[in-house]
Amino acid sequence: MKNKRMFWSIVEKIEARINSGEFTAGARLPPEREFVETYNVSRPTIREAIIALEVRGRVEVKTGSGVYVLEQKEDSATEHKISAFELTQARALFEGEAAALAAFAITDEQIAALEKTMSQMEMGQDVEKADRDFHLIIAKATKNNAVLSAIQGLWKVRTTHSDVAEAYKDICSQSHTKRLQEHREILNALKKRDTAAARTAMHKHFQRLINALFDKSEEKALEQIKKQTSQTRGLYSLDHVVSRAN
């Protein structure tokens, strides 16, 4: 995990330099040894980072020439595309404060409604709907229509953007027990009308989601890198040449 995170941090640093304009489209990146010295990491780590950048469509590796920055074509339809990470961070900010506000104003009827969603989730009955209802009941409990509208909009992104929906599906299906526990902690804080505890419990819930998204993203990136590395290794392997010679 340590090595995996190390190469991923290099990917982010190089990509940030590309985004800032330091490395412009069409420009050749500095040689491998320069990156090794700059970031104080091994050559294999830099190579993995370059492969990851190539997989992400940020650079092109030209054999015998170097690594070149690719031009990013912006489509007006996708200019404001929201990632699962961005959505989760926004939800944490809005829903953390919503939980704090709700702790002031939540009614006994709304507490009972939250208990019902918990029972549905525990019994496995339409879990995703129960999860959504849980969060929207809290949003309604704020008695603030602007907060409610914002959170409803974020939930719409969660369910209608295919990339985001797929990312959430991956992590939620693997952590049902943790999700139940976190929801219970949020509910207990609301029952106590404890503003700080409600906010903290909601933030804890979303922090796990963010960490799970990072782990899943890294896992997929590594799978892509391994696949591409395997293909490259096969391309330059001498096995087929030796076998023909014999």
N, C-alpha and C positions, 0 to 999 in steps of 0.2 A: 504493500500500500504506500510506503514511504517513497519508493522509486517511482511508482505510478503518479503520485501527486507532484513529484519533483519535475518530471517531464511535462506534466500538464501545466505547471506554473510557468515553464519556459514558453509553452505555446501561447499562454495569455500575455506574457511580456512582449513577445515578438509581434503578436497580433495587435497589441496596443500601439506599438511603434508604426505598424502599417496603417492603423486607423488614424493616428495623429498626423500622418503625411510624411513622417521621417523616411519611410520606405514607400516610394510612390509606385503606382501601377507601371509595370514594364521594367522597373529597376531590378538589378541583381542584388540579392542579399549578400551581406558580408560572408567571407569564407567560414567554414566550420570552426577552425581554430580560434577565430576572433570571438565567436559566440562562447566557446569553451572558456576563454579568458574573461570575457565580460560577466558571465553568469556563474563562473567557478563550478562548473559541472563537467561530467565526462563526455567524451565524444558520442558514445552510444545514446546518452540522454538527449543530446542535440539532434542526433539522427532521428530518434523517435519523435521529437517535437516537430521536425521538418515533415516527416511522413504524416503526422496528424494535421498539420497545416495544409498539406497537399490534399488530404482526404476532405477537409473542410472547404476546399476550393479557394484558398487564399494564396497559394503559391503553386508554381509549376517547376518540377525538377527536370532539367535538360541535361542528359548524360554528356559529360565532357565539357559542359559549359557553365553550369551553376544552377542556382535556385532563383527563380524570378517571381516577382509579385504580380498576381493576376488582377485585372481590372474588375471591380465589382459593379455589375449592372443593377441599377435601382429601378424597380418597377413601382409605379405609383400605387398599384393595388396592394403591394406588400411592403411599402415604405414604412408603415407603422405596425408591422407584424409584431405581435406580443409573444415573447417566449414564456415557457412554463416558469422559469426563474423569476422573470419580471412580474408575472401574475402573482406568484406566491409571495414575493416581497410586498407587493401592493396590498394583497389580502391581509398579510400580517399587520401592516400599518393600520388599515381601515378596521379590520375586525378586532384587533387588540383594543383600540379605543372604543369600538362599539360594545365590547364586553364590559369595559369600565363604565360606560354610560348606562348600559343595561342594568348593572348592579344597583344603580340608584333607583331605577324606575320599573324594574320587572315585576309583573303581577304573579299572584299565586296560580292563576290560570295558565300563564305562559310557562311557569316552572313545571306544571303538570304536563303541558304539551311537550316540553323538552324531555321529561321522563318517558313519555310515550315513544319519542324517537329513539331513545336509548334502548327501550325494550325491543323495538323493532330491529335495531341493529344487532342486539345480543342474540335474537332468535333468527337472524339472517333473512329477515323479511324486507325485501326491496331496500337493501342497505344504502345504495347510492342516493335514493330519494330521501331516506331518513336522515342521511348525512346533510344533504342540502337543506332540508326542513329545519334541522337543528341550528344551523348557522343563520338562516333567515329569520327564525323566531327571535334569536338574540338581536338581530338587526332591527326588527320591528319593536323590540322591547326598549330601544333607545328613545322612542317617541320622537325621532328626528327623521323626517322623510328624505332629507338630502343624504343622510348616512345610509338609509335603507336603499335608496335608488342607486347609490354608488356601489354598494355591496351586491345588489341584484345584477348590476352591469358586469361586475367582476365574475360573478357566477355564470353569466351568459358566455363570457369568453372561455371559461373553464369547460363548458359543455359543447360549444359550437366550433371552436378552433381545433381542428383535427390533431395537430401536433401536440397541443396542450392536453387535450382529452386523452390521447394515447400515453403521454408521459405520466399523467395522474393515474391512469389505469394500471400502469406497471407498478407504481409504488404503493397504491392503495390495496391492491390485491395481495401484497406480501406483508402487510402490516395491520391487519384488521384488529388484532388484540391491542396493539399500541394505540390505535385510533380510538377504540372504546375507552381505554384507560384515560387518555387525554381529554375526551369529551366528558368523562365522569368528573375529572378534576375541574374543568370549566364550570360544569353544572353545580358542583359543591360550592365553588366560590360565589356563584350567583345566588345560591340559596342563603349564603351567609351575608349577602349584600356587601361583599368585600371587593371594593373597586380595584385595589392593587393586585389582589390575588387573581381576580378574573382576567385582568390584562396579562399578568405573568403566565397564567395557564394557557391563554390563547396564543401568546408568543411562543411558548414551549411547543405547542402543537405545530405551529408553522415552521419553527426552526428544524424540527425533525423532518418535515416535508422537504425543506430546502436541502438538508444534508442528504436525504434519500435521492433527490433529483440529481445532485452532484455525483453520488455514487453510481447511479444508473447511467448517467452521461459518460462518466469515465469508463465504465464497463463496456458500453457500446463503442466508444472511441478505440479502446484497446482491441476489441474484436475486429474493427475495421483495419486497424494497423497490422494486426497479426495476419489478416487475410491478404492485405496488400504486400506485406513483407514476404509471405509465403509465395505469392505469385512472382515477385521479383527474384526471390531465391531460385525458383524453378527456372526462370528465364536465363539466369547466368550460371546455373549448375553445370558442371562438367560431366555429370553422370550419363546423360544421353549421348554426349560426344564420345566418351570412353567406351560405352556399350556398343556404339556403332563401329568404333575402331577395332574392337575385339571380334 
